[in-house]
Amino acid sequence: MITAARRLGLGLALLLGGSTAAMAQATACGGDFNAFLNGVRAEAQSRGISQQGIDRALAGVRQDPKVLQRDRAQGVFQQAWMQFQGRMVNKNRLASGQQRMQKYASIFRQVEAQTGVPAAVITSFWGLETDYGAVLGDFDTLNALATLAHDCRRPELFRPHLMGAIELVDRGYLTPEEMRGAWAGELGQTQLLPEDYLAYGTDADGNGRIDLLRDVPDVLMTTGKFIQSMGWRRGEPWLEEIRLPDNFPYDRAALVAKEPRAQFAALGVTKADGSPLERDQMPASIVLPQGRGGPAFLAFPNFDVYLSWNNSLVYALTSGYFATRLAGAPAVHPGNPQPGLDGEQMKQLQQRLVQRGYDVGKVDGILGANTRAAVRSEQLRLGLPADGWPTAQLLTAL
């Protein structure tokens, strides 16, 4: 469901692993669309894809303006975390996920044995991305990828996946008509991009076909292997709700500030129920999605996988939290956070931060990592608790 432009870093890594010729062709964006498709055909041939497969995949491919509209508008991530997770981690989705974990317990055990990835982690992505296969998306995948590879915003990400989509057709995994999914080219019940489909796709049920649209065993094993490839650490936690003491130094609450869990325990940080944290060397970061008054979490190295899946903290934290709930954790304590900024106010804040010399990326009204870091710096300068949560008070002070 929420798949917009994720895994940019992985896409770049795939590109950098390709041939020099392919990289040169990938820079040829924009211009005449038919000329662009001729270049795609030539590159596909150079990759060893059959002419029959190329012709079948690209027959009738056209640009889709709705794809570009979606690419430019991703306002869902302007929502505060409690609002977003409250909608996504709902009672029905939790119950459905737990039922599926029981129904497919045998294949989940096989997946964890091979990859180290627990059932709850895979199920959280499965539920958030497509409601367990119920909402796969209705965009023509080949049209979407051709549109985005032709567009000059991020051709280096999408052109390799266009090649992958053509190869999926050539291998007989999917027909062009079956290839319908998200606007950014993701396919299947956990919404993998075509190069990932090719790299990690597994025929787990042994029926001779890798089908991530319909075959649940294929979906679960493939997703486990994909998560493993992003650095999942077997047997380790990913996220845990915590409670902070009143005198906590908030400048130490940042995803980039990893410290041993024992150091946070020494500062008076406890588990959510008040019991003590483990006093070990497990690296962790404190995440305050809505500042010092709201929920608080410890994020462990495995949480980086969630950010690799989707670099939006709102999405990654929701998916990680959903997995903890599926694994048996209680509902998060909402706390009493200070009101945040709406989209227009956030843009004003970003513009003022840019004027002060900060790099916040695009002024888009979304509280991303760069904006949080800049907010934290300004809070320190102004003598405010440096929790990275922008408020009307901060906006006025700037």
C-alpha positions as CSV (number, residue, x, y, z in Angstrom):
1,M,0.0,0.0,0.0
2,I,2.8,2.5,0.9
3,T,5.5,1.8,-1.7
4,A,6.4,5.2,-3.0
5,A,10.0,5.4,-4.3
6,R,11.4,3.2,-1.7
7,R,14.9,1.5,-1.6
8,L,16.6,4.2,-3.6
9,G,20.0,3.2,-2.1
10,L,19.5,-0.4,-3.2
11,G,18.6,0.7,-6.7
12,L,21.8,2.7,-6.9
13,A,23.8,-0.2,-5.6
14,L,22.3,-2.4,-8.4
15,L,23.1,0.2,-10.9
16,L,26.7,0.6,-9.8
17,G,27.1,-3.2,-10.1
18,G,26.1,-3.1,-13.8
19,S,28.2,-2.6,-16.9
20,T,29.7,0.7,-18.0
21,A,27.6,0.6,-21.2
22,A,24.4,0.2,-19.2
23,M,25.3,3.1,-16.9
24,A,25.9,5.3,-19.9
25,Q,22.6,4.4,-21.5
26,A,20.8,5.0,-18.2
27,T,21.8,8.7,-18.3
28,A,19.9,9.1,-21.6
29,C,16.6,10.3,-20.1
30,G,13.9,12.5,-21.5
31,G,13.5,13.3,-25.1
32,D,11.6,11.3,-27.7
33,F,9.9,8.4,-26.0
34,N,10.2,6.1,-29.0
35,A,13.9,6.8,-29.2
36,F,14.2,6.0,-25.5
37,L,12.5,2.7,-26.1
38,N,14.9,1.9,-28.9
39,G,17.7,2.4,-26.4
40,V,16.0,0.1,-23.9
41,R,15.6,-2.6,-26.6
42,A,19.3,-2.4,-27.4
43,E,20.3,-2.6,-23.8
44,A,18.0,-5.5,-23.2
45,Q,19.6,-7.4,-26.1
46,S,23.0,-6.7,-24.6
47,R,21.9,-8.3,-21.4
48,G,21.0,-11.5,-23.3
49,I,17.3,-11.1,-23.2
50,S,15.6,-12.8,-26.2
51,Q,14.1,-10.7,-28.9
52,Q,10.8,-12.5,-28.4
53,G,10.8,-11.5,-24.7
54,I,11.7,-7.9,-25.5
55,D,9.0,-7.6,-28.1
56,R,6.4,-9.2,-25.9
57,A,7.3,-7.0,-22.9
58,L,7.4,-3.7,-24.8
59,A,4.5,-4.1,-27.1
60,G,2.2,-1.2,-26.5
61,V,4.3,0.3,-23.7
62,R,3.4,4.0,-23.2
63,Q,4.0,6.8,-20.8
64,D,1.6,7.1,-17.9
65,P,1.1,10.7,-16.6
66,K,-0.6,9.4,-13.4
67,V,2.7,7.7,-12.4
68,L,4.5,11.1,-12.5
69,Q,1.7,12.7,-10.5
70,R,2.2,10.0,-7.8
71,D,5.9,10.4,-7.9
72,R,5.6,14.2,-7.2
73,A,3.0,13.9,-4.4
74,Q,3.8,11.8,-1.3
75,G,1.9,13.7,1.3
76,V,1.0,10.6,3.3
77,F,4.3,11.0,5.1
78,Q,3.4,14.4,6.4
79,Q,1.2,12.7,9.0
80,A,2.4,12.5,12.6
81,W,3.5,9.0,13.5
82,M,0.7,8.3,16.0
83,Q,-1.9,9.2,13.3
84,F,-0.2,7.1,10.6
85,Q,0.3,4.0,12.7
86,G,-3.1,4.3,14.3
87,R,-4.6,3.9,10.8
88,M,-2.2,1.2,9.6
89,V,-1.8,-1.0,12.7
90,N,-5.4,-1.5,13.3
91,K,-7.3,-4.3,15.0
92,N,-8.3,-6.1,11.8
93,R,-4.8,-6.0,10.3
94,L,-3.3,-7.3,13.5
95,A,-5.9,-10.1,13.7
96,S,-5.4,-11.0,10.0
97,G,-1.6,-11.1,10.4
98,Q,-1.8,-13.3,13.5
99,Q,-4.1,-15.7,11.6
100,R,-1.7,-15.9,8.7
101,M,1.2,-16.5,11.0
102,Q,-0.6,-19.6,12.3
103,K,-1.9,-20.8,8.9
104,Y,1.6,-20.6,7.3
105,A,3.6,-21.6,10.5
106,S,5.4,-24.4,8.7
107,I,6.7,-22.2,5.8
108,F,7.5,-19.4,8.3
109,R,9.7,-21.8,10.3
110,Q,11.5,-22.8,7.1
111,V,12.1,-19.2,6.2
112,E,13.5,-18.3,9.6
113,A,15.7,-21.4,9.6
114,Q,17.2,-20.3,6.2
115,T,17.3,-16.5,6.6
116,G,17.0,-15.7,10.4
117,V,14.0,-13.4,9.7
118,P,11.1,-14.0,12.1
119,A,7.5,-14.5,10.9
120,A,6.3,-11.3,12.6
121,V,8.8,-9.2,10.6
122,I,7.8,-10.6,7.2
123,T,4.1,-10.4,8.2
124,S,4.4,-6.7,9.1
125,F,5.6,-5.8,5.6
126,W,3.1,-8.2,4.0
127,G,0.2,-6.5,5.9
128,L,1.3,-2.9,5.3
129,E,2.2,-3.3,1.7
130,T,-0.8,-5.1,0.3
131,D,-3.1,-6.2,3.2
132,Y,-1.8,-9.7,2.7
133,G,-2.2,-9.8,-1.0
134,A,-5.6,-8.2,-1.2
135,V,-4.4,-4.9,-2.7
136,L,-1.6,-5.5,-5.2
137,G,-2.0,-2.2,-7.1
138,D,-3.5,-1.5,-10.5
139,F,-0.7,0.3,-12.4
140,D,0.7,-1.4,-15.5
141,T,4.2,-2.2,-14.3
142,L,5.9,-1.9,-17.6
143,N,4.3,1.4,-18.4
144,A,5.2,2.7,-14.9
145,L,8.8,1.7,-15.1
146,A,9.2,3.0,-18.6
147,T,7.7,6.3,-17.6
148,L,10.0,6.6,-14.6
149,A,13.1,5.5,-16.4
150,H,12.4,8.0,-19.2
151,D,11.7,10.8,-16.7
152,C,14.9,12.7,-15.7
153,R,14.2,12.8,-12.0
154,R,15.6,9.3,-11.1
155,P,16.3,7.3,-14.3
156,E,19.4,5.7,-12.6
157,L,17.0,3.9,-10.1
158,F,14.2,2.9,-12.5
159,R,16.0,1.9,-15.7
160,P,17.6,-1.3,-14.2
161,H,14.2,-2.3,-12.9
162,L,12.7,-1.8,-16.3
163,M,15.3,-4.2,-17.6
164,G,14.4,-6.6,-14.8
165,A,10.7,-6.4,-15.7
166,I,11.5,-7.3,-19.3
167,E,13.5,-10.2,-18.0
168,L,10.7,-11.4,-15.9
169,V,8.6,-11.6,-19.0
170,D,11.4,-13.4,-20.9
171,R,11.8,-16.0,-18.2
172,G,8.1,-16.7,-18.2
173,Y,7.6,-15.7,-14.5
174,L,4.8,-13.3,-15.4
175,T,3.0,-12.2,-18.5
176,P,2.9,-8.5,-19.3
177,E,-0.9,-8.6,-18.6
178,E,-0.2,-10.0,-15.1
179,M,2.3,-7.3,-14.3
180,R,0.2,-4.9,-12.4
181,G,1.2,-3.3,-9.1
182,A,2.2,-0.1,-7.5
183,W,2.9,3.1,-9.3
184,A,6.7,2.9,-8.8
185,G,7.0,-0.6,-10.4
186,E,6.8,-2.9,-7.3
187,L,5.1,-6.2,-7.8
188,G,3.6,-9.0,-5.7
189,Q,2.3,-9.4,-2.2
190,T,5.2,-7.7,-0.5
191,Q,5.8,-5.3,-3.4
192,L,9.3,-6.1,-4.6
193,L,10.9,-4.2,-7.5
194,P,11.8,-6.4,-10.6
195,E,15.5,-6.6,-10.0
196,D,14.8,-7.8,-6.4
197,Y,12.2,-10.3,-7.8
198,L,14.9,-11.7,-10.0
199,A,17.6,-11.7,-7.4
200,Y,15.7,-13.2,-4.5
201,G,12.7,-14.9,-6.0
202,T,12.3,-18.5,-4.8
203,D,10.0,-21.3,-5.9
204,A,9.3,-22.3,-2.3
205,D,6.3,-24.5,-3.2
206,G,8.2,-26.4,-5.9
207,N,5.5,-25.8,-8.6
208,G,8.2,-24.8,-11.2
209,R,7.3,-21.1,-11.2
210,I,8.3,-18.1,-9.0
211,D,4.9,-16.3,-8.5
212,L,4.9,-13.5,-6.0
213,L,1.4,-12.5,-6.9
214,R,-0.4,-15.7,-5.9
215,D,1.9,-18.3,-4.3
216,V,2.2,-17.5,-0.6
217,P,5.2,-19.8,0.1
218,D,7.1,-18.1,-2.7
219,V,6.1,-14.7,-1.3
220,L,7.3,-15.5,2.2
221,M,10.6,-17.2,1.3
222,T,11.5,-14.5,-1.2
223,T,10.7,-11.7,1.2
224,G,12.8,-13.4,3.9
225,K,15.8,-13.7,1.6
226,F,15.3,-10.0,0.5
227,I,15.3,-8.9,4.2
228,Q,18.3,-11.0,4.9
229,S,20.2,-9.4,2.0
230,M,19.7,-6.0,3.7
231,G,21.7,-7.1,6.7
232,W,19.2,-8.7,9.1
233,R,20.9,-10.1,12.2
234,R,19.6,-13.4,13.3
235,G,18.2,-13.6,16.8
236,E,18.4,-9.9,17.6
237,P,15.6,-7.5,18.3
238,W,14.6,-4.6,16.1
239,L,12.5,-2.2,18.1
240,E,11.4,-1.9,21.7
241,E,9.2,0.7,23.5
242,I,10.9,2.4,26.4
243,R,10.3,4.9,29.1
244,L,12.7,7.9,29.6
245,P,13.4,9.6,32.9
246,D,12.4,13.3,33.4
247,N,16.1,14.4,33.3
248,F,17.0,12.6,30.1
249,P,19.5,14.4,27.9
250,Y,17.5,14.6,24.7
251,D,20.5,15.5,22.5
252,R,21.3,11.7,22.8
253,A,18.0,10.7,21.3
254,A,18.7,10.4,17.6
255,L,18.9,7.5,15.1
256,V,22.4,8.3,14.2
257,A,23.5,8.3,17.9
258,K,24.0,4.6,18.6
259,E,25.2,3.7,22.1
260,P,25.4,0.5,24.0
261,R,22.1,-0.4,25.7
262,A,23.9,-0.4,29.1
263,Q,24.7,3.3,28.7
264,F,21.0,4.1,28.3
265,A,20.2,1.9,31.3
266,A,22.7,3.9,33.3
267,L,20.8,7.1,32.4
268,G,17.6,5.7,33.9
269,V,16.0,4.5,30.7
270,T,13.7,1.5,31.3
271,K,11.4,-0.8,29.4
272,A,7.9,0.5,28.8
273,D,6.6,-1.4,31.9
274,G,9.3,0.1,34.1
275,S,11.4,-3.0,34.3
276,P,15.2,-2.5,33.8
277,L,16.9,-2.6,30.4
278,E,19.5,-5.2,29.7
279,R,22.9,-3.9,30.7
280,D,24.8,-5.1,27.7
281,Q,26.7,-3.8,24.7
282,M,23.9,-4.2,22.2
283,P,24.1,-0.9,20.1
284,A,20.8,1.0,20.1
285,S,19.4,4.4,19.3
286,I,16.5,6.3,20.9
287,V,13.7,7.3,18.6
288,L,11.2,9.9,19.6
289,P,8.8,10.2,16.6
290,Q,6.8,13.0,18.2
291,G,9.3,14.5,20.6
292,R,9.9,14.1,24.3
293,G,6.2,14.0,25.2
294,G,5.3,11.2,22.8
295,P,6.2,7.5,22.4
296,A,9.8,6.5,22.9
297,F,11.6,3.5,21.4
298,L,15.0,1.8,21.3
299,A,16.0,1.0,17.7
300,F,18.5,-1.8,17.3
301,P,20.7,-2.6,14.3
302,N,18.0,-4.6,12.7
303,F,15.8,-1.5,12.5
304,D,18.2,-0.3,9.8
305,V,16.6,-2.9,7.6
306,Y,13.3,-1.1,7.9
307,L,14.9,2.1,6.8
308,S,16.4,0.3,3.9
309,W,13.0,-0.9,2.9
310,N,11.6,2.6,3.1
311,N,13.6,5.5,4.3
312,S,10.6,7.3,5.7
313,L,10.9,7.2,9.5
314,V,7.1,7.3,9.7
315,Y,6.7,4.2,7.6
316,A,9.8,2.3,9.0
317,L,8.8,2.9,12.6
318,T,5.2,1.8,11.8
319,S,6.3,-1.4,10.2
320,G,8.8,-2.1,13.0
321,Y,6.2,-1.4,15.6
322,F,3.6,-3.5,13.8
323,A,6.1,-6.4,13.9
324,T,6.5,-6.1,17.6
325,R,2.7,-6.2,18.1
326,L,2.5,-9.3,15.9
327,A,5.2,-10.8,18.1
328,G,3.2,-10.1,21.2
329,A,4.1,-6.6,22.4
330,P,1.4,-4.5,23.9
331,A,0.0,-1.3,22.3
332,V,2.3,1.7,22.5
333,H,1.7,4.3,25.1
334,P,0.8,7.5,23.2
335,G,2.1,9.9,25.8
336,N,1.2,13.6,25.5
337,P,3.3,15.1,22.7
338,Q,3.3,18.8,21.9
339,P,1.3,19.6,18.7
340,G,3.4,19.4,15.6
341,L,3.4,21.5,12.5
342,D,1.0,21.1,9.6
343,G,2.4,20.7,6.0
344,E,2.6,24.4,5.3
345,Q,4.1,25.2,8.6
346,M,6.7,22.5,8.1
347,K,7.6,24.0,4.7
348,Q,8.0,27.4,6.4
349,L,10.3,25.8,9.0
350,Q,12.4,24.1,6.3
351,Q,12.7,27.4,4.4
352,R,13.9,29.1,7.5
353,L,16.4,26.3,8.2
354,V,17.7,26.6,4.6
355,Q,18.2,30.3,5.1
356,R,20.3,29.5,8.2
357,G,22.5,27.3,6.1
358,Y,21.1,23.8,6.8
359,D,20.7,21.2,4.1
360,V,17.2,19.8,4.6
361,G,16.9,18.3,1.2
362,K,13.7,19.2,-0.7
363,V,11.4,21.7,1.0
364,D,8.4,19.4,0.9
365,G,6.7,19.6,4.3
366,I,7.9,16.2,5.4
367,L,9.9,15.8,8.6
368,G,12.8,13.8,7.2
369,A,16.2,12.9,8.8
370,N,17.9,16.1,7.6
371,T,15.1,18.3,8.9
372,R,15.2,16.5,12.3
373,A,18.9,17.0,12.6
374,A,18.6,20.7,11.7
375,V,15.8,21.1,14.2
376,R,17.9,19.4,16.9
377,S,20.8,21.8,16.2
378,E,18.5,24.9,16.5
379,Q,16.9,23.6,19.7
380,L,20.4,23.3,21.2
381,R,21.3,26.8,20.1
382,L,18.1,28.2,21.6
383,G,18.4,26.3,24.8
384,L,15.4,24.0,24.1
385,P,15.2,20.3,24.7
386,A,16.9,18.8,21.6
387,D,14.4,16.1,20.8
388,G,14.2,16.9,17.0
389,W,10.4,17.6,17.1
390,P,9.5,20.9,15.5
391,T,6.7,22.9,17.3
392,A,5.1,26.3,16.8
393,Q,7.3,27.6,19.5
394,L,10.4,26.7,17.5
395,L,9.0,28.0,14.3
396,T,8.3,31.4,16.0
397,A,11.8,31.4,17.5
398,L,13.3,31.0,14.0
